[in-house]
């Protein structure tokens, strides 16, 4: 199959329903959100079938400030698809051994094989953001990264990989609100990382690093798609809808599945054999 190369801002004409429209001044209800999310997730399943059948290799990069909503958006994408096809990569800080390697080397191991979609929850662009701001790389390493990464991305795009890069942009007030929720809510405190509070303090340093990154790496062959993520529900729907438009997938026809009847050969009372096992108490 010949793969269609998409130009910057070009989208495929896949079967995406655009009838769902609300204004920013109208609050999106949970019912509206869940209904539209379900429809988009069905399309993601069609995309998954197409990826497998046509042996596509897709990389989706998620970047943005801390508390921009990357995790929730990724969860909305992966909730209804197979983790064997849609693979999430969220690498920890590099080990001493990895620090001695070529910078991009530890990311190569996670690149997709045929029939896979790899989602990077932060990526090689750490060097353009947190490493630059927090002093984990030198200015020379930062400049070299920005100089070389467009050619690096072109290399694997020319090799047939579809690369899609998303930057989630959250505002000052909304980020503060989300950080306070993480501090005060026990079920969200695990989201606080050692980098969160310094990132809040160094807001404008991150803004400057973002601007440098976009200037150097927002190319025609590998553009950045910027998402307003101040409204979590709208952001998730907007991003998934845009993602589906960026990939020229088609709905794959399938044979109708017929559930076979249970064979009665060798039948026995298989309920009775479970009677005295260690059942979990039904307290709910």
N, C-alpha and C positions, 0 to 999 in steps of 0.2 A: 504493500500500500504506500502511495506517495503522500508524505505528510505535508500539510499545508503550513507554510511559514506565515505567521501573523505579523503585520507591521505594528508599530506603536499605536496604541489606542484603537486598533482594529479588533473587532469581536466576531465570533462565529455566529452563524444564523441558526443555531440549534433551537429546539422547541422550548423556549423559555416563555412562560406566561408573564406578560408585563401589565396585566390588568390590575394587579395589587398596587395601589397607590394611596399614600397618606401624606399629609403635610406635616412638617416638623412641629407645628404648633398643636397638633392633635396627638394626645398620648396614645401610644400603641398598647392595646389591651393584651393580657396574657392569651386570651382566646384567639385574637388576630395573629399574634406572634406564633403561637403553636401551630395554627393552621397553615400559615405560610411557610414556616420552617419545615413542617412535614412534607409539603409539596416540593420544596427545594431539596430535601433529603432524598426523596424519590428520584429526582433528577441525578443526584450524586450516585445513586445505585445504578442508573442507566450509564452514567459516565464510567463507573467501575467495570461494568460488563464490556464496554467498548475498549477500555484500557487493556483488559485481559485478552480479549479476542484479537486485537490489533497489535498486541505486544508493545504498547507504548511505555515510555519511561518519562516520568514527570517528577519534577522537583518544585515544591512550593515553599518559599522562604517567608517566615513571619518575623518582622522586626518592629521595633517601636519602643517608646519609653516604658519604664516599669509601670505596672497597673494600667496599661493601655487596653487590656482586654484580649491579649493574644490567646491565653489559655482557654477562655470561654468560647472564643470563636473557633479554635481548633477542635474543641469538644463537640461543637455543633456540627462541624464537618464530618467528624469521624464516628459519631454516635450510631449511625445506621449502616455503616459500611464495614467490610471485613478488615480486621487489623493485619491480616496476611497480605492484603493488597495496599491499603493505606497505612503506611508505616510512619510512626511518629518518632522523631529524633530530637532529644533535648539533652545535649552533652553537658557533663559537669565541667568544672575548671580543669584545664589540662594537667596531666601528671608530669613529673619531672622528665620522664622519658619522652612524652609527647612534646614538651617544651623544646627538646633537643632536635625534634624532627622539622622538616619543612612545614611551614605554618599550615598549609592547606591539607597536609597529609592525613590528619585524623578524620577529616570530613569525607575523603574519598571512599573510605570503607563503608559508608552508609549510602552511597549513591545507588539509585534504583537499577535493578535488572529488568528484563522485559516483563511487562505486565504489572508494574509496580508504581505506586505514587508515594514519594517520600516527602514528609512535611517536616521542615526544620523549625522548631520553636527556638529561635535564635540560631545563628549560623556563623559562617566565616566572617560575617559583618560585625562580629564582636570586636574585631580589631578597629573598625571604624567608629565604634561607640564606646562601650564600657572600658575597653583596653586603653583607648586614647584618653578618655576623661579621667580614669582612675590611675593613670601612669603605669599600666601593666605592659606597655610597649613604648619604645622610643619614638621620638618625632620622625626619625628616619624610617623606622619600620612602618609607621602609619602612612607616610607619604608613599613609600614603595608599594604598600598594599593598594592604595587608591589608584596608583599608576598601573598596576598589573592586573587588578581584578576584572576590568572589562575584557581584556584579552583572554583571561582564564575562562570566563563565562562564555565567551564566543566559541572557544574550543569545544566545550561539551555540548553547546547548542548546535554547532555544526555537525557534531557526532550523532544528532538525532534526539537529544534530550530536550523536553519542553521545560523551560524554566520560567516560573512566575514568582515575582517578588512583591510582597505586600508590606507597606509601612503603615502602622496604626498610630494615628495622631490623636492624643488626648490633651485636653486643656489643663491649665494650671489648677483651677478650682476643682475640676472633676478628679484630677489625680490626687489632690489633697483629701478629698472626700473618700476616695477608695483606700488610701493609705490609713486614714483614721478608722475605717471599717475593719481593716486587717489588724490594727492594733487592739481594737476593742472587742472584736468578735472571736471567741475561741475556735470556731470552725474555720476561720480564715487566717488565723495567726501563722499557720504553716507556710502561707504564701510570702511572709516577710523573709527576705533574704538579707545577708550582710551588705548587699549593694543598694538596697531599697532606700534607706534613709540618706546615705551620701548622695544618691541620685536625685533625691528631692532637694537637697541643699545646693546641688550643682546644676540646677535647671538650665541656666543659660550656657554652661559649658556643653551640656548635652545638645542644646539647640544648635550651637555652633558646629559641633561634631556632625549632627544630622545634616546641616546645610552643606558642609564639605563633602559628605558622603553622597548626597543626592547630586551635587554638581559634577562629581567625578564618575558616578556609576549609573546614572539614569540615562541609558543609551537607547538608541532605536531598536537594537536587537535584544536588549535586556532591560526594559523599562521598569521603573518603580510605579506601583499602583497605590495611591495614597488614600487611606480610609479615615474619615471622621469617626472616631470611636467613643465620643462623649456619651452617646446613647447606646448602651450595650445591645439591646434587642435590635434596633435598627441597623447597627453596625454589622451584626452577624448576618442578617438577611441581605444587606447590601453587598457584603463581601462574597457570600456564597453565590448570589445571583451574578455578580461580575465574574467570579471564577468560572462559572459554567459558560459564560459568554466568550471567555478567552480561549476555550478549548473546543476544537471542531468535532465534538463527539456526535455519535448517532445512536439512537435506540436500537439495540440488537434484538432481532426476532428470536424467540425461544419456543421450543416445543412445550405444549401444555403438559404440566406435571400431573400424573395420576397416582394417587396414594394406593399402594397395594393392600389387599386384605391380610389380616394376621393369619399365618399358617397355624393349623391346629395339630400338626404332627408333633409328637413328643410333648403334648400339653400336660400341665400339672398345676397344682395349686401354688403358684409362685408368690402369692400374697402371704400365705401361712408361714412360709419359710423366713419371712421378714419380721414376724411378730415379736420376737424377743431380742431384736437388735437394739443398738444404742440410738434411739430416736431423740432428736432435739425437742425439748419441751415446747409445746405450743402455748406461749404466754401472750400472744397477740391474736 
